[in-house]
Amino acid sequence: MKLFLSVDMEGISGIVDTSYINPDSGVNYQRGRQFMTTDTNAVIEAALESGVTEILVSDSHNTMNNILWESLHPKAKLLAGSPRDSSMVHGLDESFDAAMFIGYHTRQGIPGVLSHTMSGVIRNMYINGQIVGEFGFNAAYAGMYNVPVVMVSGDNLIAKEASELIPGIHTAIVKEAVSRTAAICLSREEATAELKRQTALALGNVKQIQPYHTALPLELAIEFSHAGQAEFAAIVPGSRYETETNTVYYNAANQQDMYTTMRAMLNLAGGAEFF
């Protein structure tokens, strides 16, 4: 069995605020990297014990150079660095039997530890009219290859968001959100045990969890935080700008087209000054 792990940082065990996730200014960032690597290793160990023979770990936070390569389980390969055409799910293809999203978080505009969607420029993002966060967007990409997302780890609220999109998905809840920057965290030992337990359960249930399929062609809609960002994003050829809502629409041929277009829009929108 071949397994793909997309590992973000906000939903990692013990992480509660930006001091753990910001490479430039986070006073707890080095600790956060250790926590991230430890969570990943717990999943890898349980996966190997469950019969998985090949694992690709995709570092999926910020510049995507966070996991401590020298401390990662030696049986896994690490995809690190950026840019990547498919960002958090680059390297995922039809050869994988399952995917897991580790350390994920809720979408922008709703409660959850460090909730956001891809970038601070996004207010809401939709696929075919369905609002999605990073979990849903990446799950739709996995669906292009008919790969089921069988487990997510993070707080109790990303568990709820994921379960609403993918019935039967296994959830490793390592903390309970108190606010956007506070949580009740399991101990290190309990978090590791829960990650291992849910990994084993998920891999034993792969055939019962369906991939997240979306109808083609895909309508991508991104509602931006202000008009300047939307105006920059609308430079993308083939896009349509709805001025009343600061939303830019794009009809994508498939999930790969949608992913690269989303990245282009965010890069363009990031150049717009607030004032």
Order of alpha helices (4+ residues) and beta strands (2+ residues): beta-alpha-beta-beta-beta-beta-beta-alpha-beta-alpha-beta-beta-alpha-beta-alpha-beta-beta-alpha
